[in-house]
Amino acid sequence: MSRIAACFQTLQAQGKKALIPYITAGDPHPSITVPLMHSMVEAGANIIELGVPFSDPMADGPTIQLAHERALVHNTSLTSILAMVQAFRQTNQTTPVVLMGYLNPIEIMGYEAFAQAAQVAGVDGVLTVDLPPEEGKQVLPLFKAHGLDPIFLVAPTTPAHRMQAIAEAASGFIYYVSLKGVTGANTLDTAQVAERLKQMREYTQLALGVGFGIKDAATAAAVGQVADAVVVGSALIKQVEATPDDHPRIIKNISGLLASMRTALDA
């Protein structure tokens, strides 16, 4: 059983929902990433999404775009991110780590080389925004052979036949994008999210996570009523953006926000 599957199985047995924070690796500096990962786990995170910086992050809004730019200033690469995961694994063997990003860096490294290196480093899943299941017929078996769960996005506009195709290709969990648009945009409608998750349940028994629009403890709790996992990204990155040169404050503020979400989810 994969770390992701085991995580959701344990949480289900406890009657809890997964809290999945997203940070961009290397933002605002590579030295903060591993300590921040550990502090997020201490604050109640169950799975960590680690963003792979890319020069054209098309699914992301201004907040995360700027995070990518800050990380790229320090030459944060896919290779260096795998080293960060390996460093994290020296003292944490249980918390799943998902790499979220775009196909280009993986394409450059080579699919086989990436899959092997990711497995060795201790990566558990890969969410590649611009790799739809129809175009991953050769790549996805390679990922799965190296213990990497391919995780896909489902949008508010995704038709039923594509939901089914995504469900058949995915493992680990499925990520429902609660809003039309980019990360950090608009306000989510929990009733609409609940209806879409109910529709997705017709095609899969995988855990269903919801992201985009989770801004605070209240929205996390509301989404936690209908989803198996809550994904928070832009709200955390804004804490980095506010004080990019004060690493202790970044860790404290992100941990505090996550702890409040954890408390709200468990209430």
C-alpha positions in Angstrom: 0.0 0.0 0.0 1.3 3.4 -0.9 2.0 6.1 1.8 -0.9 8.1 0.3 -3.4 5.3 0.5 -2.2 4.4 4.0 -2.6 8.0 5.1 -6.2 8.2 3.9 -7.0 4.8 5.4 -5.7 5.9 8.8 -7.6 9.2 8.7 -10.8 7.5 7.7 -10.5 5.1 10.6 -10.1 8.1 12.9 -13.0 10.0 11.3 -10.7 12.8 10.2 -10.0 14.7 7.0 -6.7 15.2 5.3 -5.0 18.6 5.5 -2.8 19.1 2.4 -0.7 22.3 2.4 1.0 23.4 -0.8 4.3 25.4 -0.8 6.6 26.2 -3.7 10.0 24.4 -3.2 12.8 27.0 -2.8 10.5 29.9 -2.0 11.7 32.3 -0.7 15.0 30.4 -0.4 15.9 26.7 -0.7 17.2 26.6 2.8 13.7 27.1 4.3 11.9 24.3 2.4 12.8 21.2 4.5 12.4 23.0 7.9 9.0 24.3 6.7 7.9 20.9 5.6 8.6 19.5 9.1 6.9 22.4 10.8 3.8 21.9 8.6 3.6 18.3 9.7 3.9 19.4 13.4 1.0 21.8 12.7 -1.3 19.0 11.5 -0.5 18.5 7.8 -1.2 15.0 6.6 0.2 15.2 3.0 2.6 17.8 1.6 2.3 19.2 -1.9 5.6 20.5 -3.0 5.5 22.9 -6.0 8.1 22.5 -8.6 9.0 26.0 -9.9 8.4 26.6 -13.6 8.7 29.8 -15.7 5.1 29.5 -17.1 2.9 28.2 -14.3 -0.3 28.5 -16.3 -2.8 27.1 -13.7 -1.5 29.4 -11.0 -2.6 33.0 -10.1 -0.3 35.9 -9.3 0.6 34.8 -5.7 2.0 31.4 -6.7 3.5 32.7 -9.9 5.6 35.1 -7.8 6.5 32.2 -5.6 7.8 30.3 -8.6 9.8 33.4 -9.6 11.4 33.8 -6.2 12.4 30.1 -6.2 13.8 30.3 -9.7 16.1 33.2 -8.7 17.9 30.7 -6.5 18.1 28.1 -9.4 15.7 25.8 -7.7 15.6 22.7 -10.0 13.8 19.4 -10.0 17.0 17.7 -9.0 17.5 20.0 -6.0 13.8 19.5 -5.0 14.4 15.7 -5.0 17.3 16.3 -2.7 15.0 18.3 -0.4 12.6 15.4 -0.2 15.4 13.0 0.5 16.5 15.3 3.4 13.0 15.4 4.7 12.8 11.6 4.6 15.9 11.3 6.9 13.6 12.0 9.9 10.1 11.6 8.4 9.2 8.3 6.7 5.5 8.5 7.0 4.1 11.8 5.6 3.3 11.5 1.9 4.9 14.0 -0.4 3.4 15.0 -3.8 5.3 17.0 -6.4 2.9 19.4 -8.1 4.0 21.2 -11.3 4.3 21.1 -15.0 5.6 18.5 -17.5 8.5 20.5 -18.9 11.0 19.8 -16.0 10.2 16.1 -16.0 10.5 16.0 -19.8 13.9 17.6 -19.6 15.1 15.2 -16.9 13.6 12.2 -18.8 10.6 10.1 -17.6 12.6 7.0 -16.5 15.3 9.0 -14.8 12.8 11.2 -13.0 10.7 8.2 -11.9 13.7 6.4 -10.5 15.1 9.4 -8.8 11.7 10.4 -7.3 11.3 6.9 -5.9 14.8 6.9 -4.3 14.1 10.4 -2.8 10.9 9.3 -1.2 8.3 11.0 -3.4 4.8 9.4 -3.3 2.8 11.2 -6.0 3.0 13.4 -9.0 0.4 16.0 -10.0 1.4 17.3 -13.5 -1.1 20.0 -14.4 -0.5 19.8 -18.2 -0.4 16.0 -18.5 -4.0 14.8 -19.1 -4.6 11.0 -18.9 -5.1 10.8 -22.6 -1.5 11.9 -23.2 0.0 9.9 -20.4 -0.5 6.3 -21.6 3.3 5.7 -21.7 4.3 7.8 -18.8 1.7 6.8 -16.2 2.7 3.0 -16.1 6.3 4.2 -15.6 5.2 6.4 -12.6 3.2 3.6 -11.1 6.0 1.1 -11.6 8.2 3.3 -9.4 5.6 3.7 -6.7 4.4 7.2 -7.8 0.7 7.8 -7.6 -0.4 9.9 -10.6 -2.8 12.6 -9.3 -5.2 14.5 -11.6 -7.3 17.6 -11.5 -11.0 17.6 -12.1 -12.5 21.1 -12.8 -16.1 22.5 -12.4 -16.4 22.2 -16.2 -15.2 18.6 -16.5 -17.9 16.4 -18.2 -18.9 13.0 -16.9 -17.0 11.0 -19.5 -13.7 12.8 -18.6 -14.4 12.3 -14.9 -14.5 8.6 -15.6 -11.3 8.6 -17.7 -9.5 10.5 -14.9 -10.8 8.1 -12.3 -9.5 5.2 -14.2 -6.0 6.7 -14.6 -5.6 8.2 -11.2 -4.4 6.7 -7.9 -3.7 8.2 -4.5 -6.4 10.8 -4.6 -8.2 13.0 -7.1 -7.9 16.8 -6.8 -11.1 18.7 -7.4 -10.5 22.3 -8.4 -13.4 24.1 -6.7 -13.3 27.3 -8.9 -13.2 28.3 -12.5 -9.9 30.1 -13.0 -6.4 30.1 -11.4 -5.2 29.5 -7.9 -6.1 32.2 -5.4 -9.2 33.4 -7.3 -12.8 34.0 -6.4 -14.9 32.5 -3.6 -16.0 28.9 -3.5 -19.5 27.6 -3.3 -19.6 24.6 -0.9 -23.0 23.4 -2.0 -21.8 23.3 -5.6 -18.6 21.5 -4.5 -20.7 18.9 -2.7 -22.8 18.2 -5.7 -19.7 17.7 -8.0 -18.0 15.4 -5.5 -21.2 13.4 -5.3 -21.1 13.1 -9.1 -17.4 12.0 -9.0 -18.2 9.3 -6.5 -20.1 7.5 -9.2 -16.7 6.8 -10.9 -14.2 6.3 -8.1 -13.6 5.2 -4.5 -10.4 7.2 -4.3 -10.2 10.0 -1.8 -11.4 13.3 -3.1 -9.4 16.5 -2.2 -10.6 20.0 -2.8 -8.4 23.0 -3.5 -8.5 26.5 -4.9 -10.3 29.0 -2.6 -9.4 27.6 0.8 -8.3 30.7 2.6 -8.8 30.2 6.3 -10.1 27.9 9.0 -13.7 28.6 8.2 -13.5 27.6 4.5 -11.3 24.6 5.4 -14.0 23.4 7.8 -16.8 24.0 5.3 -15.0 22.0 2.6 -14.0 19.3 5.1 -17.7 18.6 5.6 -18.0 17.3 2.0 -14.5 16.3 0.9 -11.9 13.8 2.1 -9.1 16.3 2.0 -8.6 20.1 2.0 -5.8 21.6 -0.1 -4.5 25.0 0.8 -1.9 26.9 -1.2 -2.2 30.6 -2.0 -3.1 31.5 1.6 0.2 30.0 2.8 2.2 31.5 0.0 0.9 34.9 1.0 2.6 34.4 4.4 5.9 34.0 2.5 5.2 37.0 0.3 4.5 39.2 3.3 8.0 38.7 4.9 10.2 36.9 2.4 13.4 37.7 4.3 12.1 36.6 7.8 12.3 32.8 7.6 11.4 32.2 11.3 8.3 34.4 10.9 7.3 32.6 7.7 7.5 29.2 9.5 5.6 30.5 12.5 2.8 32.1 10.5 2.3 29.2 8.1 2.3 26.8 11.0 -0.2 28.9 12.9 -2.6 29.1 9.9 -2.4 25.3 9.3 -2.9 24.6 13.0 -6.1 26.7 13.0 -7.3 24.8 9.9 -6.5 21.5 11.6 -8.5 22.5 14.7 -11.4 23.6 12.5 -11.4 20.3 10.5 -11.3 18.2 13.7 -14.0 20.2 15.5 
